[in-house]
Amino acid sequence: MKTENRTSQQNKALFKFHELVANTMNQSWISLDKLIIEIEPRPTKESLHIIFKSILESMFQKNTTTKMSRSEMNDCLDVYLQALAVIWITIEFPSADRENLLSYYN
């Protein structure tokens, strides 16, 4: 059985809904952590990238990582790595040396 994709109107409504939720949360000074605690999502590389992009947007008002400078990336990584350390996750960022890269990409 083939399922139908959402319509353009449904997609617009979903993003409008997200906007309304965001505005309400911001007006009530409710941060995302309250919502995330309720949902308990499992981390994926995609969801973590969204968090990283949120750091970039809040620090540099850029909504895409393709437009960030090296300096901005380092600044965002500092914030990201500090937050990970708070939850006892310490992973070294891949460096340019071959051995380190091979351990991450094999």
ABEGO torsion letter per residue (X at the ends): XBBBBBBAAAAAAAAAAAAAAAAAAAAAGBBAAAAAAAAGBBBBAAAAAAAAAAAAAAAAGBABAAABBAAAAAAAAAAAAAAAAAAGBBBBBBBABAAAAAAAAX
